[in-house]
Amino acid sequence: MLKQFGHEIWTSEGADVVVAGFHYPTRMAVIRLSGGRLFVWSPIRLTDSLRAEVEALGTVQHIVAPNSLHHLFLPEWKRACPAAKVHAAPGLRKKRRDIAFDADLGNTPSAEWIGEIDQVLMQGNLITTEAVFFHARSGTVLFTDLLQQFPATSFSGWRALVAKLDLMVGPEPAVPRKFRVAFIDRRAARHSLERIFAWPAETVLMAHGTPVEKNARAFLRRAFAWLAR
């Protein structure tokens, strides 16, 4: 079910995706651009009810995979919205040769959403190069996997210990330790981070974690203090 998160932006929660026995809840966002065009970020599994709700908002024109890890449901969205463009994060074309991508996400916004959504690639990470977006009308920054937070009760046994050590179950969303270690080019990452810090952020959304709905800029500086220094 779609839930309005801010001005011209909605979210929907999806079923868990299981990776190495860890259950990851999923979340997508839909942004309505000028002219009723829809920007679908990190799409979850498409159901008939979700499709009807999305179509009630406008016409899907952009299906966006914000990093090379979030791609499972792209084919079904493309089948449902054949006129939409599918945008690939760096590295995803090589990983999913079965998908006919229409465009690649870069370090600057596409001409098709410039002025409404800004973006920057978080460079220097071995795991994935994530595109971070800023929706101007709602003041929302959209992260995918670089910020995460799970309830402490989500895991048990050895997985609970791993989740704790990986900083996945803290009091607020944080950058998991595996991603911190994977930033091998911190100078490039800091350059990307400077652009994110400059956005007039009011809220922060992520694919796995509790949204931050107040003091967003202060939160972002806390979350990335380990990298910024």
C-alpha positions as protocol buffer text, in pm:
chain_id: "A"
residue {
  index: 1
  type: MET
  ca { x: 0 y: 0 z: 0 }
}
residue {
  index: 2
  type: LEU
  ca { x: 128 y: 345 z: -89 }
}
residue {
  index: 3
  type: LYS
  ca { x: 170 y: 592 z: 194 }
}
residue {
  index: 4
  type: GLN
  ca { x: 234 y: 961 z: 137 }
}
residue {
  index: 5
  type: PHE
  ca { x: 567 y: 1056 z: 290 }
}
residue {
  index: 6
  type: GLY
  ca { x: 588 y: 1419 z: 182 }
}
residue {
  index: 7
  type: HIS
  ca { x: 493 y: 1656 z: -95 }
}
residue {
  index: 8
  type: GLU
  ca { x: 473 y: 1452 z: -418 }
}
residue {
  index: 9
  type: ILE
  ca { x: 649 y: 1148 z: -269 }
}
residue {
  index: 10
  type: TRP
  ca { x: 502 y: 815 z: -154 }
}
residue {
  index: 11
  type: THR
  ca { x: 649 y: 495 z: -9 }
}
residue {
  index: 12
  type: SER
  ca { x: 544 y: 132 z: -7 }
}
residue {
  index: 13
  type: GLU
  ca { x: 674 y: -152 z: 208 }
}
residue {
  index: 14
  type: GLY
  ca { x: 742 y: -486 z: 43 }
}
residue {
  index: 15
  type: ALA
  ca { x: 805 y: -843 z: 147 }
}
residue {
  index: 16
  type: ASP
  ca { x: 1142 y: -937 z: 295 }
}
residue {
  index: 17
  type: VAL
  ca { x: 1429 y: -1038 z: 72 }
}
residue {
  index: 18
  type: VAL
  ca { x: 1649 y: -1311 z: 220 }
}
residue {
  index: 19
  type: VAL
  ca { x: 2027 y: -1283 z: 178 }
}
residue {
  index: 20
  type: ALA
  ca { x: 2249 y: -1541 z: 350 }
}
residue {
  index: 21
  type: GLY
  ca { x: 1968 y: -1612 z: 593 }
}
residue {
  index: 22
  type: PHE
  ca { x: 1921 y: -1244 z: 682 }
}
residue {
  index: 23
  type: HIS
  ca { x: 1573 y: -1110 z: 619 }
}
residue {
  index: 24
  type: TYR
  ca { x: 1582 y: -760 z: 472 }
}
residue {
  index: 25
  type: PRO
  ca { x: 1256 y: -563 z: 466 }
}
residue {
  index: 26
  type: THR
  ca { x: 1210 y: -372 z: 142 }
}
residue {
  index: 27
  type: ARG
  ca { x: 1085 y: -23 z: 69 }
}
residue {
  index: 28
  type: MET
  ca { x: 1031 y: 168 z: -252 }
}
residue {
  index: 29
  type: ALA
  ca { x: 948 y: 529 z: -322 }
}
residue {
  index: 30
  type: VAL
  ca { x: 742 y: 692 z: -593 }
}
residue {
  index: 31
  type: ILE
  ca { x: 804 y: 1058 z: -680 }
}
residue {
  index: 32
  type: ARG
  ca { x: 560 y: 1248 z: -896 }
}
residue {
  index: 33
  type: LEU
  ca { x: 745 y: 1480 z: -1132 }
}
residue {
  index: 34
  type: SER
  ca { x: 597 y: 1763 z: -1335 }
}
residue {
  index: 35
  type: GLY
  ca { x: 328 y: 1657 z: -1580 }
}
residue {
  index: 36
  type: GLY
  ca { x: 229 y: 1356 z: -1373 }
}
residue {
  index: 37
  type: ARG
  ca { x: 542 y: 1160 z: -1467 }
}
residue {
  index: 38
  type: LEU
  ca { x: 643 y: 904 z: -1204 }
}
residue {
  index: 39
  type: PHE
  ca { x: 994 y: 822 z: -1083 }
}
residue {
  index: 40
  type: VAL
  ca { x: 999 y: 477 z: -918 }
}
residue {
  index: 41
  type: TRP
  ca { x: 1297 y: 432 z: -687 }
}
residue {
  index: 42
  type: SER
  ca { x: 1418 y: 87 z: -577 }
}
residue {
  index: 43
  type: PRO
  ca { x: 1103 y: -98 z: -686 }
}
residue {
  index: 44
  type: ILE
  ca { x: 967 y: -378 z: -468 }
}
residue {
  index: 45
  type: ARG
  ca { x: 770 y: -679 z: -590 }
}
residue {
  index: 46
  type: LEU
  ca { x: 483 y: -558 z: -806 }
}
residue {
  index: 47
  type: THR
  ca { x: 135 y: -669 z: -705 }
}
residue {
  index: 48
  type: ASP
  ca { x: -194 y: -590 z: -875 }
}
residue {
  index: 49
  type: SER
  ca { x: -298 y: -362 z: -589 }
}
residue {
  index: 50
  type: LEU
  ca { x: 33 y: -174 z: -586 }
}
residue {
  index: 51
  type: ARG
  ca { x: 19 y: -132 z: -963 }
}
residue {
  index: 52
  type: ALA
  ca { x: -332 y: 16 z: -939 }
}
residue {
  index: 53
  type: GLU
  ca { x: -225 y: 261 z: -668 }
}
residue {
  index: 54
  type: VAL
  ca { x: 81 y: 373 z: -864 }
}
residue {
  index: 55
  type: GLU
  ca { x: -116 y: 417 z: -1186 }
}
residue {
  index: 56
  type: ALA
  ca { x: -364 y: 635 z: -996 }
}
residue {
  index: 57
  type: LEU
  ca { x: -81 y: 881 z: -929 }
}
residue {
  index: 58
  type: GLY
  ca { x: 37 y: 920 z: -1286 }
}
residue {
  index: 59
  type: THR
  ca { x: 239 y: 747 z: -1557 }
}
residue {
  index: 60
  type: VAL
  ca { x: 553 y: 554 z: -1469 }
}
residue {
  index: 61
  type: GLN
  ca { x: 832 y: 696 z: -1685 }
}
residue {
  index: 62
  type: HIS
  ca { x: 1143 y: 613 z: -1483 }
}
residue {
  index: 63
  type: ILE
  ca { x: 1229 y: 289 z: -1302 }
}
residue {
  index: 64
  type: VAL
  ca { x: 1545 y: 344 z: -1101 }
}
residue {
  index: 65
  type: ALA
  ca { x: 1788 y: 87 z: -958 }
}
residue {
  index: 66
  type: PRO
  ca { x: 1991 y: 307 z: -721 }
}
residue {
  index: 67
  type: ASN
  ca { x: 2273 y: 58 z: -667 }
}
residue {
  index: 68
  type: SER
  ca { x: 2392 y: -274 z: -804 }
}
residue {
  index: 69
  type: LEU
  ca { x: 2224 y: -468 z: -521 }
}
residue {
  index: 70
  type: HIS
  ca { x: 1865 y: -354 z: -581 }
}
residue {
  index: 71
  type: HIS
  ca { x: 1757 y: -509 z: -908 }
}
residue {
  index: 72
  type: LEU
  ca { x: 1540 y: -814 z: -836 }
}
residue {
  index: 73
  type: PHE
  ca { x: 1208 y: -665 z: -939 }
}
residue {
  index: 74
  type: LEU
  ca { x: 1313 y: -454 z: -1237 }
}
residue {
  index: 75
  type: PRO
  ca { x: 1194 y: -701 z: -1504 }
}
residue {
  index: 76
  type: GLU
  ca { x: 838 y: -724 z: -1373 }
}
residue {
  index: 77
  type: TRP
  ca { x: 810 y: -345 z: -1352 }
}
residue {
  index: 78
  type: LYS
  ca { x: 941 y: -311 z: -1707 }
}
residue {
  index: 79
  type: ARG
  ca { x: 686 y: -564 z: -1830 }
}
residue {
  index: 80
  type: ALA
  ca { x: 408 y: -373 z: -1656 }
}
residue {
  index: 81
  type: CYS
  ca { x: 536 y: -34 z: -1778 }
}
residue {
  index: 82
  type: PRO
  ca { x: 697 y: -102 z: -2118 }
}
residue {
  index: 83
  type: ALA
  ca { x: 721 y: 269 z: -2208 }
}
residue {
  index: 84
  type: ALA
  ca { x: 918 y: 351 z: -1892 }
}
residue {
  index: 85
  type: LYS
  ca { x: 1296 y: 393 z: -1897 }
}
residue {
  index: 86
  type: VAL
  ca { x: 1500 y: 165 z: -1671 }
}
residue {
  index: 87
  type: HIS
  ca { x: 1801 y: 341 z: -1516 }
}
residue {
  index: 88
  type: ALA
  ca { x: 2104 y: 139 z: -1404 }
}
residue {
  index: 89
  type: ALA
  ca { x: 2342 y: 216 z: -1121 }
}
residue {
  index: 90
  type: PRO
  ca { x: 2712 y: 174 z: -1199 }
}
residue {
  index: 91
  type: GLY
  ca { x: 2803 y: -193 z: -1241 }
}
residue {
  index: 92
  type: LEU
  ca { x: 2448 y: -317 z: -1287 }
}
residue {
  index: 93
  type: ARG
  ca { x: 2454 y: -355 z: -1665 }
}
residue {
  index: 94
  type: LYS
  ca { x: 2734 y: -610 z: -1631 }
}
residue {
  index: 95
  type: LYS
  ca { x: 2560 y: -789 z: -1344 }
}
residue {
  index: 96
  type: ARG
  ca { x: 2218 y: -810 z: -1513 }
}
residue {
  index: 97
  type: ARG
  ca { x: 2287 y: -865 z: -1881 }
}
residue {
  index: 98
  type: ASP
  ca { x: 1932 y: -1002 z: -1912 }
}
residue {
  index: 99
  type: ILE
  ca { x: 1782 y: -655 z: -1855 }
}
residue {
  index: 100
  type: ALA
  ca { x: 1766 y: -401 z: -2137 }
}
residue {
  index: 101
  type: PHE
  ca { x: 1859 y: -82 z: -1953 }
}
residue {
  index: 102
  type: ASP
  ca { x: 1775 y: 250 z: -2113 }
}
residue {
  index: 103
  type: ALA
  ca { x: 2012 y: 480 z: -1926 }
}
residue {
  index: 104
  type: ASP
  ca { x: 2290 y: 491 z: -1668 }
}
residue {
  index: 105
  type: LEU
  ca { x: 2283 y: 686 z: -1345 }
}
residue {
  index: 106
  type: GLY
  ca { x: 2562 y: 940 z: -1326 }
}
residue {
  index: 107
  type: ASN
  ca { x: 2702 y: 1194 z: -1086 }
}
residue {
  index: 108
  type: THR
  ca { x: 2459 y: 1462 z: -1204 }
}
residue {
  index: 109
  type: PRO
  ca { x: 2081 y: 1445 z: -1250 }
}
residue {
  index: 110
  type: SER
  ca { x: 1927 y: 1330 z: -1575 }
}
residue {
  index: 111
  type: ALA
  ca { x: 1789 y: 1603 z: -1797 }
}
residue {
  index: 112
  type: GLU
  ca { x: 1452 y: 1434 z: -1748 }
}
residue {
  index: 113
  type: TRP
  ca { x: 1434 y: 1521 z: -1379 }
}
residue {
  index: 114
  type: ILE
  ca { x: 1688 y: 1800 z: -1335 }
}
residue {
  index: 115
  type: GLY
  ca { x: 1551 y: 2080 z: -1116 }
}
residue {
  index: 116
  type: GLU
  ca { x: 1322 y: 1835 z: -935 }
}
residue {
  index: 117
  type: ILE
  ca { x: 1563 y: 1563 z: -821 }
}
residue {
  index: 118
  type: ASP
  ca { x: 1935 y: 1602 z: -763 }
}
residue {
  index: 119
  type: GLN
  ca { x: 2174 y: 1311 z: -734 }
}
residue {
  index: 120
  type: VAL
  ca { x: 2530 y: 1215 z: -653 }
}
residue {
  index: 121
  type: LEU
  ca { x: 2720 y: 888 z: -675 }
}
residue {
  index: 122
  type: MET
  ca { x: 2885 y: 780 z: -351 }
}
residue {
  index: 123
  type: GLN
  ca { x: 3223 y: 700 z: -498 }
}
residue {
  index: 124
  type: GLY
  ca { x: 3505 y: 487 z: -366 }
}
residue {
  index: 125
  type: ASN
  ca { x: 3317 y: 183 z: -232 }
}
residue {
  index: 126
  type: LEU
  ca { x: 3414 y: -172 z: -328 }
}
residue {
  index: 127
  type: ILE
  ca { x: 3069 y: -321 z: -262 }
}
residue {
  index: 128
  type: THR
  ca { x: 2861 y: -86 z: -472 }
}
residue {
  index: 129
  type: THR
  ca { x: 2849 y: 267 z: -610 }
}
residue {
  index: 130
  type: GLU
  ca { x: 2519 y: 397 z: -477 }
}
residue {
  index: 131
  type: ALA
  ca { x: 2328 y: 684 z: -632 }
}
residue {
  index: 132
  type: VAL
  ca { x: 2191 y: 907 z: -356 }
}
residue {
  index: 133
  type: PHE
  ca { x: 1899 y: 1129 z: -454 }
}
residue {
  index: 134
  type: PHE
  ca { x: 1748 y: 1450 z: -322 }
}
residue {
  index: 135
  type: HIS
  ca { x: 1384 y: 1532 z: -396 }
}
residue {
  index: 136
  type: ALA
  ca { x: 1363 y: 1908 z: -371 }
}
residue {
  index: 137
  type: ARG
  ca { x: 987 y: 1954 z: -321 }
}
residue {
  index: 138
  type: SER
  ca { x: 973 y: 1727 z: -17 }
}
residue {
  index: 139
  type: GLY
  ca { x: 1327 y: 1791 z: 107 }
}
residue {
  index: 140
  type: THR
  ca { x: 1391 y: 1416 z: 109 }
}
residue {
  index: 141
  type: VAL
  ca { x: 1728 y: 1246 z: 72 }
}
residue {
  index: 142
  type: LEU
  ca { x: 1700 y: 887 z: -54 }
}
residue {
  index: 143
  type: PHE
  ca { x: 1964 y: 632 z: 47 }
}
residue {
  index: 144
  type: THR
  ca { x: 1944 y: 264 z: -40 }
}
residue {
  index: 145
  type: ASP
  ca { x: 2192 y: 43 z: 148 }
}
residue {
  index: 146
  type: LEU
  ca { x: 2447 y: 293 z: 281 }
}
residue {
  index: 147
  type: LEU
  ca { x: 2215 y: 366 z: 572 }
}
residue {
  index: 148
  type: GLN
  ca { x: 2035 y: 83 z: 750 }
}
residue {
  index: 149
  type: GLN
  ca { x: 1852 y: 11 z: 1072 }
}
residue {
  index: 150
  type: PHE
  ca { x: 1675 y: -303 z: 1188 }
}
residue {
  index: 151
  type: PRO
  ca { x: 1484 y: -374 z: 1510 }
}
residue {
  index: 152
  type: ALA
  ca { x: 1706 y: -565 z: 1754 }
}
residue {
  index: 153
  type: THR
  ca { x: 1450 y: -845 z: 1757 }
}
residue {
  index: 154
  type: SER
  ca { x: 1491 y: -903 z: 1381 }
}
residue {
  index: 155
  type: PHE
  ca { x: 1772 y: -1154 z: 1426 }
}
residue {
  index: 156
  type: SER
  ca { x: 1859 y: -1439 z: 1659 }
}
residue {
  index: 157
  type: GLY
  ca { x: 2159 y: -1658 z: 1731 }
}
residue {
  index: 158
  type: TRP
  ca { x: 2479 y: -1585 z: 1543 }
}
residue {
  index: 159
  type: ARG
  ca { x: 2295 y: -1354 z: 1303 }
}
residue {
  index: 160
  type: ALA
  ca { x: 2202 y: -1126 z: 1595 }
}
residue {
  index: 161
  type: LEU
  ca { x: 2571 y: -1100 z: 1685 }
}
residue {
  index: 162
  type: VAL
  ca { x: 2671 y: -1027 z: 1324 }
}
residue {
  index: 163
  type: ALA
  ca { x: 2398 y: -763 z: 1293 }
}
residue {
  index: 164
  type: LYS
  ca { x: 2518 y: -593 z: 1612 }
}
residue {
  index: 165
  type: LEU
  ca { x: 2882 y: -595 z: 1504 }
}
residue {
  index: 166
  type: ASP
  ca { x: 2781 y: -465 z: 1162 }
}
residue {
  index: 167
  type: LEU
  ca { x: 2598 y: -168 z: 1322 }
}
residue {
  index: 168
  type: MET
  ca { x: 2266 y: -274 z: 1171 }
}
residue {
  index: 169
  type: VAL
  ca { x: 2062 y: -261 z: 1494 }
}
residue {
  index: 170
  type: GLY
  ca { x: 2159 y: 69 z: 1655 }
}
residue {
  index: 171
  type: PRO
  ca { x: 1928 y: 336 z: 1801 }
}
residue {
  index: 172
  type: GLU
  ca { x: 1917 y: 521 z: 1467 }
}
residue {
  index: 173
  type: PRO
  ca { x: 2009 y: 436 z: 1106 }
}
residue {
  index: 174
  type: ALA
  ca { x: 2382 y: 399 z: 1048 }
}
residue {
  index: 175
  type: VAL
  ca { x: 2631 y: 302 z: 780 }
}
residue {
  index: 176
  type: PRO
  ca { x: 2692 y: -74 z: 823 }
}
residue {
  index: 177
  type: ARG
  ca { x: 3048 y: -162 z: 913 }
}
residue {
  index: 178
  type: LYS
  ca { x: 3096 y: -370 z: 595 }
}
residue {
  index: 179
  type: PHE
  ca { x: 3026 y: -61 z: 384 }
}
residue {
  index: 180
  type: ARG
  ca { x: 3258 y: 153 z: 597 }
}
residue {
  index: 181
  type: VAL
  ca { x: 3545 y: -88 z: 543 }
}
residue {
  index: 182
  type: ALA
  ca { x: 3467 y: -102 z: 170 }
}
residue {
  index: 183
  type: PHE
  ca { x: 3529 y: 272 z: 123 }
}
residue {
  index: 184
  type: ILE
  ca { x: 3883 y: 233 z: -7 }
}
residue {
  index: 185
  type: ASP
  ca { x: 3891 y: 578 z: -169 }
}
residue {
  index: 186
  type: ARG
  ca { x: 3780 y: 800 z: 115 }
}
residue {
  index: 187
  type: ARG
  ca { x: 3883 y: 1119 z: -61 }
}
residue {
  index: 188
  type: ALA
  ca { x: 3636 y: 1047 z: -341 }
}
residue {
  index: 189
  type: ALA
  ca { x: 3370 y: 949 z: -88 }
}
residue {
  index: 190
  type: ARG
  ca { x: 3416 y: 1272 z: 106 }
}
residue {
  index: 191
  type: HIS
  ca { x: 3378 y: 1472 z: -212 }
}
residue {
  index: 192
  type: SER
  ca { x: 3043 y: 1301 z: -273 }
}
residue {
  index: 193
  type: LEU
  ca { x: 2945 y: 1355 z: 88 }
}
residue {
  index: 194
  type: GLU
  ca { x: 3007 y: 1730 z: 63 }
}
residue {
  index: 195
  type: ARG
  ca { x: 2736 y: 1753 z: -200 }
}
residue {
  index: 196
  type: ILE
  ca { x: 2493 y: 1556 z: 17 }
}
residue {
  index: 197
  type: PHE
  ca { x: 2563 y: 1778 z: 318 }
}
residue {
  index: 198
  type: ALA
  ca { x: 2489 y: 2085 z: 104 }
}
residue {
  index: 199
  type: TRP
  ca { x: 2134 y: 1973 z: 27 }
}
residue {
  index: 200
  type: PRO
  ca { x: 1862 y: 2143 z: 239 }
}
residue {
  index: 201
  type: ALA
  ca { x: 1748 y: 1806 z: 370 }
}
residue {
  index: 202
  type: GLU
  ca { x: 1437 y: 1781 z: 585 }
}
residue {
  index: 203
  type: THR
  ca { x: 1385 y: 1403 z: 583 }
}
residue {
  index: 204
  type: VAL
  ca { x: 1583 y: 1090 z: 497 }
}
residue {
  index: 205
  type: LEU
  ca { x: 1445 y: 770 z: 344 }
}
residue {
  index: 206
  type: MET
  ca { x: 1628 y: 440 z: 307 }
}
residue {
  index: 207
  type: ALA
  ca { x: 1537 y: 99 z: 174 }
}
residue {
  index: 208
  type: HIS
  ca { x: 1604 y: -76 z: 506 }
}
residue {
  index: 209
  type: GLY
  ca { x: 1538 y: 131 z: 814 }
}
residue {
  index: 210
  type: THR
  ca { x: 1326 y: 381 z: 999 }
}
residue {
  index: 211
  type: PRO
  ca { x: 1287 y: 706 z: 803 }
}
residue {
  index: 212
  type: VAL
  ca { x: 1432 y: 1019 z: 963 }
}
residue {
  index: 213
  type: GLU
  ca { x: 1160 y: 1284 z: 969 }
}
residue {
  index: 214
  type: LYS
  ca { x: 1323 y: 1568 z: 1163 }
}
residue {
  index: 215
  type: ASN
  ca { x: 1667 y: 1726 z: 1201 }
}
residue {
  index: 216
  type: ALA
  ca { x: 1777 y: 1546 z: 887 }
}
residue {
  index: 217
  type: ARG
  ca { x: 2091 y: 1748 z: 823 }
}
residue {
  index: 218
  type: ALA
  ca { x: 2218 y: 1693 z: 1177 }
}
residue {
  index: 219
  type: PHE
  ca { x: 2140 y: 1322 z: 1145 }
}
residue {
  index: 220
  type: LEU
  ca { x: 2338 y: 1292 z: 821 }
}
residue {
  index: 221
  type: ARG
  ca { x: 2641 y: 1455 z: 978 }
}
residue {
  index: 222
  type: ARG
  ca { x: 2621 y: 1213 z: 1272 }
}
residue {
  index: 223
  type: ALA
  ca { x: 2577 y: 912 z: 1043 }
}
residue {
  index: 224
  type: PHE
  ca { x: 2882 y: 1000 z: 833 }
}
residue {
  index: 225
  type: ALA
  ca { x: 3101 y: 1159 z: 1099 }
}
residue {
  index: 226
  type: TRP
  ca { x: 3340 y: 863 z: 1078 }
}
residue {
  index: 227
  type: LEU
  ca { x: 3397 y: 940 z: 707 }
}
residue {
  index: 228
  type: ALA
  ca { x: 3389 y: 1320 z: 716 }
}
residue {
  index: 229
  type: ARG
  ca { x: 3671 y: 1359 z: 965 }
}
